[in-house]
Amino acid sequence: MPIASARKGFIQLIYLFLGLGSIFLLLHFLFPLSGVDFRVLQFGNGLLFILAFISLRMSSRALEHKNVQMFLRLVYGSFLLKFFVLAITAFIYIAHYKKDVNKPALLGCFGLYFIYTFIEVRSVIKKSKKQDA
């Protein structure tokens, strides 16, 4: 992955991570009795940041391969990595807390997944367009 492309995608992910983390921290202090467990959102934000970075690197490397099989392996591997890590994490959280699961926080993490995926896909598409030009 070229350094400029990797740096730009990574910087966007860092800004997103820090921005969301700051918002969650602010909301935690402004609305302490809101019913949302902001620790779960902070953990989800951190986990999704790490997974998005790994996935972004894998998807960007996939664009560099001329071999279709290697391209598909990296793209599907990126998806499967995120899917299984998130599924296992959610299962552990739900199994541990059982009846005390904070549903608003879980739904918030689901929303975070879409935000991180959007940023990641947008970065890869931009890189793909630059390579075609």
C-alpha positions, -999 to 999 in steps of 0.1 A, spaced: 0 0 0 15 33 -10 25 54 20 4 85 11 -28 64 6 -22 44 38 -15 75 58 -46 93 46 -69 64 53 -53 58 87 -55 95 96 -93 95 88 -97 65 111 -78 82 139 -99 114 136 -130 93 136 -118 73 167 -108 104 186 -139 123 177 -163 96 186 -144 89 218 -146 125 228 -183 126 220 -190 95 241 -170 110 270 -189 143 268 -222 125 266 -213 103 296 -208 134 317 -238 154 303 -263 125 305 -251 101 333 -286 87 338 -294 82 301 -294 44 303 -266 40 278 -235 23 290 -208 45 275 -181 20 285 -195 -4 260 -195 23 233 -159 32 241 -148 -4 239 -168 -9 207 -152 22 193 -117 10 201 -123 -25 188 -139 -12 156 -109 12 151 -84 -17 153 -105 -39 130 -111 -11 105 -74 -4 103 -65 -40 98 -93 -44 72 -82 -12 54 -47 -25 51 -59 -59 38 -83 -43 13 -56 -18 1 -32 -47 -4 -58 -66 -23 -60 -37 -48 -23 -41 -56 -25 -78 -66 -29 -87 -102 -39 -123 -91 -77 -125 -88 -75 -153 -62 -53 -133 -39 -75 -103 -43 -106 -123 -33 -87 -139 -4 -77 -106 11 -112 -90 6 -131 -120 20 -105 -124 47 -110 -88 58 -148 -93 60 -145 -126 78 -120 -112 103 -143 -84 113 -174 -106 113 -160 -133 136 -142 -109 160 -173 -88 164 -196 -119 167 -174 -135 193 -171 -102 212 -209 -97 212 -215 -133 223 -190 -129 252 -206 -97 263 -242 -111 261 -232 -143 278 -214 -125 306 -241 -99 313 -272 -120 304 -302 -99 316 -281 -68 322 -271 -63 286 -273 -27 276 -293 -28 244 -289 9 235 -251 6 237 -252 -26 215 -273 -8 190 -248 21 192 -219 -2 184 -239 -15 155 -242 20 142 -204 25 148 -198 -5 126 -216 11 97 -197 44 102 -163 27 103 -172 5 73 -183 36 53 -149 53 60 -130 22 51 -148 15 19 -146 51 8 -108 51 13 -104 19 -7 -126 32 -35 -106 64 -37 -74 44 -39 -89 22 -66 -99 52 -86 -64 67 -83 -49 34 -96 -72 33 -126 -63 69 -136 
